[in-house]
Amino acid sequence: MRPVSKFNTTERVLRELLALRKAGDFVSLEEGEERTRRMIERKKPEIDQAKLERVKRAELSPGTLNEAEEALWLDWFTERMSEPGPEEEAFFEELRRSHPSPKA
């Protein structure tokens, strides 16, 4: 029986990798990088600007957006809701004039 050493383990691992490569489950570094690049391209979010604009005008529901479009819409919506619109400003100005606060 041969003693177990790190060289025997390394040799065994290399033989297993070679067997995998011959079986087709193992690819070169270049092929692995190319496969990764293609996978990233396929997963790159598609943003339909026209659809996003229709959602902003309330012609479509935000539920029709994909994840990337929804993130853009949510940023726009949050920014827009953080400041009062002209109608809100006019409403509260009229409310202040018609119902003055009591003097302390």
C-alpha positions in Angstrom: 0.0 0.0 0.0 1.4 3.4 -1.0 1.5 6.1 1.7 -0.9 9.0 1.2 0.9 12.2 0.5 0.0 15.6 -0.9 1.6 14.5 -4.2 -0.6 11.4 -4.5 -3.7 13.6 -3.7 -2.6 16.2 -6.3 -2.0 13.5 -8.9 -5.5 12.0 -8.1 -7.2 15.4 -8.5 -5.4 16.1 -11.8 -6.4 12.7 -13.1 -10.0 13.4 -12.1 -9.9 16.8 -13.8 -8.5 15.2 -17.0 -11.3 12.6 -16.9 -13.9 15.3 -16.6 -12.4 17.2 -19.5 -12.5 14.2 -21.7 -16.1 13.6 -20.6 -17.0 17.1 -21.8 -17.9 18.5 -18.4 -14.6 20.5 -18.1 -13.7 23.4 -20.4 -10.7 25.6 -20.9 -10.4 28.9 -19.1 -11.0 30.8 -22.3 -14.2 28.8 -23.0 -15.3 29.3 -19.4 -14.8 33.1 -19.8 -16.7 33.1 -23.1 -19.6 31.2 -21.6 -19.7 33.6 -18.7 -19.6 36.6 -21.0 -22.5 35.2 -23.1 -24.5 34.4 -20.0 -24.1 38.0 -18.7 -25.2 39.4 -22.0 -28.3 37.2 -21.9 -29.1 38.4 -18.4 -28.5 42.1 -19.1 -31.7 43.9 -18.2 -33.8 45.2 -21.1 -35.2 48.6 -20.5 -38.1 49.7 -22.7 -38.1 53.5 -22.4 -41.4 53.9 -24.2 -43.1 51.5 -21.8 -41.5 53.3 -18.8 -42.8 56.6 -20.0 -46.3 55.2 -20.4 -46.2 53.9 -16.8 -45.0 57.4 -15.7 -48.1 58.9 -17.4 -50.3 56.2 -15.7 -51.2 54.7 -19.0 -49.8 51.3 -17.8 -49.5 49.7 -14.5 -46.1 49.5 -12.8 -46.7 45.8 -12.6 -46.0 45.5 -16.3 -42.3 46.6 -15.8 -39.4 44.2 -15.5 -37.0 44.4 -12.5 -34.7 47.0 -14.1 -37.5 49.2 -15.4 -39.3 49.0 -12.0 -36.1 50.2 -10.3 -35.9 53.3 -12.6 -39.6 54.0 -12.2 -39.4 53.7 -8.4 -36.5 56.2 -8.3 -38.5 58.6 -10.4 -41.7 58.1 -8.4 -40.0 58.5 -5.0 -38.3 61.7 -6.2 -41.5 63.1 -7.5 -43.5 62.3 -4.3 -40.9 63.9 -2.1 -41.9 67.4 -3.1 -45.5 68.8 -3.2 -47.0 69.5 -6.6 -48.5 72.9 -7.6 -52.0 71.7 -6.8 -51.0 70.6 -3.3 -49.2 73.9 -2.7 -52.3 75.9 -3.8 -54.6 73.7 -1.6 -52.6 74.2 1.5 -52.1 77.9 0.9 -55.9 78.3 0.6 -56.3 76.2 3.8 -53.9 78.5 5.7 -55.8 81.6 4.5 -59.2 80.3 5.3 -58.3 78.7 8.6 -55.6 80.8 10.3 -53.8 79.3 13.2 -54.8 80.6 16.6 -52.3 83.2 18.1 -50.5 81.8 21.1 
